[in-house]
Amino acid sequence: MERLIAYCGLICTECPAYVATRANDRAELERVAAMWREEFNAPDITAESILCDGCKAAGRKSGYCAECEIRACAVAMAVATCAHCADYGRQWGCKKLEDFLEHAPEARAVLNDIYVEFMM
C-alpha cells in the first residue's frame, strides 16, 4: 500500500483507525476505540467516531481529524503538506503546527524529510 501522509506529517496508512476502516474490520475498530478511550481519557470515542478514509480523502475523518485546524489551514493554503507551506522551517513558523509537533516527533521527522526534498 502506498503511504498516505497527512498535512501534519502523520502517516494515515499507519494509523490503526485508517487501517481498520480500509479493511472494514469492525472488531479492530472496537479495539482501537477502546484503546483510545483510555489513552486519551475520552470516554465518548466509539468505533463509529474513528472511521477514517484519510486526512486528504473526501470521505470520513476520524474524530479530531474532521475539525483539525492544521488540516483546514493546509486545505485553504492548497499545500500538499505543511512542509510545502512558505512558513515551514521559519523561526516564527506556524504556532498550531509547532504545538502539535511537540507531541508528535515522528510527524516532524516526516515533514522535515519532505521539506528537504521539496527545497532541493
C-alpha positions in Angstrom: 0.0 0.0 0.0 1.2 3.5 -0.9 2.0 5.7 2.1 -0.7 8.4 2.6 0.8 11.3 4.5 -1.5 13.8 6.3 -0.9 17.5 6.0 0.6 17.5 9.5 3.1 14.7 8.8 1.3 11.8 10.4 1.1 8.7 8.2 -2.5 7.9 7.7 -1.7 4.5 6.3 0.0 3.6 9.6 -3.0 4.8 11.7 -4.9 1.9 13.2 -8.3 3.6 12.6 -7.5 4.1 8.9 -6.2 0.5 8.6 -9.3 -0.9 10.3 -11.6 1.3 8.2 -10.0 0.2 5.0 -10.2 -3.4 6.0 -13.8 -3.0 7.1 -12.8 -4.7 10.4 -15.4 -3.9 13.0 -13.7 -5.8 15.7 -10.4 -3.9 15.2 -12.3 -0.6 15.2 -13.9 -1.5 18.5 -10.4 -2.5 19.9 -8.8 0.8 18.7 -11.7 2.8 20.1 -11.4 1.2 23.5 -7.6 1.8 23.5 -8.0 5.4 22.5 -10.8 6.0 25.1 -8.3 5.0 27.8 -5.1 6.6 26.2 -6.8 9.9 25.6 -9.2 9.9 28.5 -12.0 10.3 26.1 -15.0 8.2 27.1 -17.0 9.3 24.0 -14.8 7.6 21.4 -16.7 4.9 19.6 -15.9 2.7 16.6 -18.2 4.9 14.6 -16.3 8.0 15.5 -13.0 6.7 14.4 -14.0 5.6 10.9 -11.5 7.3 8.6 -10.6 7.4 4.9 -7.6 9.5 5.5 -6.9 13.2 6.1 -6.8 14.1 2.4 -9.7 12.0 1.2 -13.2 13.4 0.6 -14.7 10.7 2.9 -14.9 10.1 6.6 -12.4 11.7 9.0 -11.6 10.1 12.4 -12.7 12.2 15.4 -10.4 15.2 15.7 -9.2 15.0 12.1 -12.5 16.2 10.9 -12.1 19.5 12.8 -8.3 19.8 12.8 -7.1 23.4 12.4 -3.9 22.3 10.8 -5.8 20.3 8.1 -8.2 23.2 7.5 -5.2 25.6 7.1 -3.4 23.3 4.7 -6.5 22.9 2.6 -7.1 26.7 2.5 -3.4 27.2 1.5 -3.7 24.4 -1.1 -0.4 22.7 0.0 0.3 19.0 -0.2 1.6 19.0 3.4 2.7 21.6 5.9 6.3 21.1 4.7 5.2 22.7 1.4 4.0 25.9 3.2 6.1 29.1 3.0 6.1 29.3 6.8 7.5 25.8 7.4 11.0 25.9 8.7 11.0 29.6 9.5 11.9 30.7 13.0 8.4 32.1 13.7 6.5 29.4 11.7 3.1 28.1 12.4 2.1 28.1 16.1 -0.6 25.5 15.6 1.7 23.1 13.8 4.5 23.6 16.3 2.2 22.9 19.3 1.1 19.7 17.6 4.6 18.6 16.6 5.8 18.9 20.2 3.6 15.8 20.9 4.3 14.0 17.6 8.1 13.9 16.9 7.5 11.2 14.2 5.4 13.7 12.2 8.1 16.3 12.5 10.6 13.9 11.1 8.3 13.1 8.1 7.7 16.8 7.4 11.4 17.6 7.7 12.2 14.9 5.1 9.6 16.2 2.8 10.8 19.8 3.3 14.4 18.8 2.4 13.2 17.1 -0.8 10.9 20.0 -1.6 13.6 22.6 -1.2 16.0 20.7 -3.5 
